[in-house]
Amino acid sequence: MTPDDTTKPEDASAPLLELDDVAVHFGGVRAVDGVSLHLREGLIYGILGANGSGKSTLLGAVTRLNPLTRGHLRFDGRPYENVPAHRVAHLGVARTFQTVRLIDDRSVLDNVLLGLDTADRSKRKHARGRADEVMERVGITHLQRMRPSELSYGMQRRTEIARAIVGTPRLLLLDEPTAGMNTEERDEISDLLRSLQQEGYTQLLVEHDVQMMVTVCDYLFAMNFGKLIAQGLPDDVVADQGVRESYLGRQAADA
């Protein structure tokens, strides 16, 4: 299966997110090199790839944290490659990061509230109500007065997800949300992501746990050396010879 394969999720609606020939180069390093993809609303997408394949850099391009070397970005049909990073959340895009980024001298509640613009005093009451709702949704209400350092790793990740969804984004980007978790914690996060999908959240997930990606995602992209090497239904992508070679090496993949 190649990136030009026409197999796409069967949906006649316009894409929510479109990337056209997106490249991010750091000097001579082509971290992302000509990636085009479409995401349709309501599905969970995943990006597979070995370390250094460009997955996290691509998420940084989508959120405008990594400047584009070339290419175009469109969200809900509107170009936004010139939108500054701090305005991307206002488009309806939120993300979590590869490493936990919580403010440790603030409570869980305060960290979640950072996902909302509460500068307007009239919005603060609504913000607290929304934060309470989201903390209950992800199962951290009982932890709201604690500091992030007092939480297990899995609960820190749940706090990050709560902060990301408190503003009700249309697209949620998750960078290795289960890294470092045990099997039970990974299963719990997988269940949470599927339940968020049922509530209408479109998701783009970067994760090294291949089995989780097959179980959770509706559609997969695979990257290697900054390029898309396969895309399609999860079982088809993980069986792709090029994808297997990128993870295992040619000899092991053939075996």
C-alpha positions as CSV (number, residue, x, y, z in Angstrom):
1,M,0.0,0.0,0.0
2,T,1.4,3.4,-0.9
3,P,0.6,6.9,0.2
4,D,-1.1,7.4,-3.2
5,D,-3.6,4.6,-2.5
6,T,-7.1,5.8,-2.9
7,T,-8.6,3.9,0.0
8,K,-10.0,6.5,2.4
9,P,-12.6,6.5,5.1
10,E,-16.0,6.5,3.4
11,D,-17.3,9.9,4.1
12,A,-18.6,12.4,1.5
13,S,-18.1,15.4,3.8
14,A,-15.3,17.9,3.3
15,P,-12.1,17.3,5.3
16,L,-11.8,18.9,8.7
17,L,-8.0,19.1,8.3
18,E,-6.0,19.2,5.1
19,L,-2.2,19.1,4.7
20,D,-0.8,19.7,1.2
21,D,2.9,19.0,0.5
22,V,3.9,20.0,4.0
23,A,7.6,20.1,4.7
24,V,9.6,21.1,7.8
25,H,13.3,21.3,7.4
26,F,15.8,22.1,10.1
27,G,18.9,23.1,8.2
28,G,19.8,20.0,6.2
29,V,17.5,17.7,8.2
30,R,14.2,17.0,6.4
31,A,12.2,16.1,9.4
32,V,8.9,16.3,7.4
33,D,9.3,16.2,3.7
34,G,6.2,16.6,1.5
35,V,3.4,15.1,3.5
36,S,-0.2,15.4,2.3
37,L,-3.2,14.0,4.2
38,H,-6.8,14.7,4.9
39,L,-8.7,14.1,8.2
40,R,-12.5,13.8,8.2
41,E,-14.6,14.8,11.2
42,G,-15.5,12.2,13.8
43,L,-12.8,9.6,13.2
44,I,-9.6,8.6,15.1
45,Y,-6.5,8.8,13.0
46,G,-3.1,7.5,14.0
47,I,0.5,8.1,12.8
48,L,2.9,5.2,13.0
49,G,6.6,5.4,12.6
50,A,9.9,4.6,14.2
51,N,11.8,7.2,16.3
52,G,12.9,10.1,14.1
53,S,10.3,9.4,11.4
54,G,8.8,12.9,11.8
55,K,5.6,12.2,13.6
56,S,5.9,14.8,16.4
57,T,7.4,17.3,14.0
58,L,4.3,16.9,11.9
59,L,2.0,17.6,14.9
60,G,4.1,20.7,15.5
61,A,3.5,21.8,12.0
62,V,-0.3,21.3,12.3
63,T,-0.3,23.5,15.5
64,R,2.1,26.0,13.9
65,L,4.8,25.5,16.5
66,N,7.1,24.3,13.8
67,P,7.4,26.8,10.9
68,L,6.7,25.3,7.5
69,T,9.4,25.1,4.9
70,R,6.7,24.7,2.3
71,G,3.2,23.5,2.0
72,H,-0.4,24.5,2.9
73,L,-2.6,23.9,5.9
74,R,-6.4,24.1,5.9
75,F,-8.8,23.7,8.8
76,D,-12.5,23.4,7.9
77,G,-11.7,24.6,4.4
78,R,-9.8,27.7,5.5
79,P,-6.0,28.2,5.0
80,Y,-4.1,28.8,8.2
81,E,-0.4,28.3,7.4
82,N,0.1,32.0,8.3
83,V,-1.8,31.9,11.6
84,P,0.5,32.3,14.6
85,A,0.7,29.3,17.0
86,H,-1.0,31.1,19.8
87,R,-4.1,31.6,17.6
88,V,-4.5,28.0,16.5
89,A,-6.5,27.0,19.6
90,H,-9.1,29.5,18.5
91,L,-9.6,27.6,15.3
92,G,-10.6,24.6,17.3
93,V,-7.4,22.6,17.6
94,A,-5.9,21.4,20.9
95,R,-3.0,19.0,21.7
96,T,-1.1,17.2,24.3
97,F,2.7,16.8,24.2
98,Q,5.1,13.9,24.0
99,T,6.4,14.8,27.5
100,V,4.0,15.9,30.3
101,R,3.7,19.7,30.4
102,L,1.8,20.6,33.6
103,I,2.6,23.4,36.0
104,D,3.6,21.8,39.2
105,D,3.0,24.7,41.5
106,R,-0.6,24.9,40.5
107,S,-3.4,22.4,41.3
108,V,-5.0,20.0,38.8
109,L,-8.0,22.3,38.6
110,D,-5.8,25.3,37.8
111,N,-4.0,23.3,35.1
112,V,-7.2,22.3,33.5
113,L,-8.5,25.9,33.6
114,L,-5.4,27.0,31.6
115,G,-7.1,25.4,28.6
116,L,-9.7,28.2,28.7
117,D,-9.4,31.9,28.2
118,T,-10.7,33.3,31.5
119,A,-9.4,36.8,31.1
120,D,-13.0,38.0,30.8
121,R,-14.4,38.0,34.3
122,S,-17.9,37.2,33.0
123,K,-16.6,33.9,31.6
124,R,-15.0,32.7,34.8
125,K,-18.1,31.1,36.4
126,H,-18.7,29.2,33.1
127,A,-15.1,28.2,33.0
128,R,-15.2,26.6,36.4
129,G,-18.3,24.7,35.6
130,R,-16.8,23.5,32.3
131,A,-13.6,22.4,34.1
132,D,-15.6,20.5,36.7
133,E,-17.5,18.8,33.9
134,V,-14.4,17.8,32.0
135,M,-12.5,16.6,35.2
136,E,-15.5,14.3,35.9
137,R,-15.5,13.2,32.3
138,V,-11.8,12.0,32.4
139,G,-12.0,10.7,36.0
140,I,-9.9,13.2,37.9
141,T,-12.5,15.1,40.0
142,H,-11.2,13.6,43.2
143,L,-7.7,14.9,42.4
144,Q,-8.5,18.5,41.5
145,R,-6.8,20.1,44.6
146,M,-3.6,18.0,44.2
147,R,-0.4,19.1,42.5
148,P,0.7,17.2,39.3
149,S,3.8,15.8,41.1
150,E,1.5,14.0,43.5
151,L,-0.3,12.2,40.7
152,S,0.5,8.9,39.0
153,Y,1.8,9.2,35.4
154,G,-1.5,8.0,34.1
155,M,-3.4,10.6,36.0
156,Q,-1.0,13.3,34.8
157,R,-1.9,12.3,31.2
158,R,-5.6,12.4,32.0
159,T,-5.1,15.9,33.4
160,E,-3.4,16.9,30.1
161,I,-6.3,15.5,28.1
162,A,-8.8,17.4,30.3
163,R,-6.9,20.6,29.7
164,A,-6.9,19.9,26.0
165,I,-10.6,19.2,25.7
166,V,-11.9,21.8,28.2
167,G,-12.2,24.3,25.3
168,T,-14.3,21.8,23.3
169,P,-11.9,21.6,20.3
170,R,-13.0,20.1,17.0
171,L,-9.6,18.4,16.6
172,L,-7.6,16.8,19.4
173,L,-3.9,16.0,18.7
174,L,-2.4,13.4,21.1
175,D,1.4,12.9,21.1
176,E,2.2,9.5,22.7
177,P,-0.6,9.7,25.3
178,T,0.2,6.2,26.8
179,A,4.0,6.4,26.8
180,G,5.4,4.9,30.0
181,M,2.1,3.4,31.1
182,N,1.5,-0.1,32.1
183,T,-1.1,-2.3,30.3
184,E,-4.0,-1.4,32.5
185,E,-3.3,2.3,32.2
186,R,-3.0,2.0,28.4
187,D,-6.3,0.2,28.2
188,E,-8.0,2.9,30.3
189,I,-6.7,5.6,28.1
190,S,-7.8,3.7,25.0
191,D,-11.3,3.4,26.4
192,L,-11.3,7.1,27.1
193,L,-10.2,8.1,23.6
194,R,-13.0,5.9,22.1
195,S,-15.6,7.4,24.4
196,L,-14.4,10.9,23.4
197,Q,-14.9,9.9,19.7
198,Q,-18.5,9.0,20.5
199,E,-18.9,12.5,21.8
200,G,-17.7,13.9,18.5
201,Y,-14.0,14.5,19.0
202,T,-11.9,14.0,15.9
203,Q,-8.5,12.8,17.0
204,L,-5.0,12.5,15.5
205,L,-2.8,10.2,17.6
206,V,0.9,9.6,17.6
207,E,1.8,6.4,19.5
208,H,4.5,3.7,19.5
209,D,2.1,1.0,20.8
210,V,1.1,-0.6,17.5
211,Q,-1.6,-2.8,19.0
212,M,-3.3,0.1,20.6
213,M,-3.2,2.0,17.3
214,V,-4.9,-1.0,15.5
215,T,-7.5,-1.3,18.3
216,V,-8.3,2.4,18.7
217,C,-7.8,4.1,15.3
218,D,-10.2,4.1,12.3
219,Y,-7.4,5.0,9.8
220,L,-3.6,5.0,10.0
221,F,-0.8,6.9,8.3
222,A,2.8,5.5,8.5
223,M,5.9,7.7,8.2
224,N,9.6,7.0,7.7
225,F,12.3,9.6,7.2
226,G,9.8,12.4,7.1
227,K,7.6,10.9,4.4
228,L,4.3,9.0,4.3
229,I,5.0,5.4,3.3
230,A,1.5,4.0,3.7
231,Q,-2.0,4.8,4.7
232,G,-5.3,3.0,5.1
233,L,-7.2,0.7,7.4
234,P,-5.1,-0.2,10.5
235,D,-4.7,-4.0,9.8
236,D,-3.6,-3.2,6.2
237,V,-1.0,-0.6,7.3
238,V,0.7,-2.7,9.9
239,A,0.9,-5.6,7.4
240,D,2.5,-3.4,4.8
241,Q,6.0,-4.6,3.9
242,G,7.5,-1.1,3.9
243,V,6.0,-0.3,7.3
244,R,7.3,-3.6,8.8
245,E,10.8,-2.9,7.4
246,S,10.8,0.6,8.9
247,Y,10.1,-0.9,12.3
248,L,12.0,-4.2,12.1
249,G,14.5,-3.9,9.3
250,R,14.3,-5.8,6.0
251,Q,15.6,-9.1,7.2
252,A,13.3,-9.3,10.3
253,A,10.3,-8.1,8.3
254,D,10.9,-10.8,5.7
255,A,11.2,-13.4,8.5
